């Protein structure tokens, strides 16, 4: 949704604040990304149990929860990196890169042949999740004024939570 608006308007400088993108498109875009990421989240520990390899100094339950923990560790890393990236180059590249990383990480999860590869793949998904989340907020900050900024952030978080809840329950 956001990619087509960006492509339609042509490349713009990261410092331009008069972008004609409607901030309300962030809601369906974030919903779709989070729905796609969280639809598999409830199956991650089950799949990890299939790939489980004992580690001498870690309990089995800890190892089974490791993919989700690593995913959210990388969400935090990506959130920190996305702030710097968006200050320098704008929200567009971070958003598209986040979607690409989440998709590639999910595909890597499917083809992971060992527990280590599965944990690493979920880290890649986490990087995509964090970049997408922060860049959607960057879109709202850049494309709204003082009157619509609160509405824009509400749209982003409504898309985030509804996508996460719907994805987790499917």
PyMOL commands that set and color helices and strands:
alter all, ss='L'
color gray80, all
select helices_A, chain A and resi 2-9+25-38+41-51+60-89+91-111+115-143+149-169
alter helices_A, ss='H'
color red, helices_A
deselect
rebuild
show_as cartoon
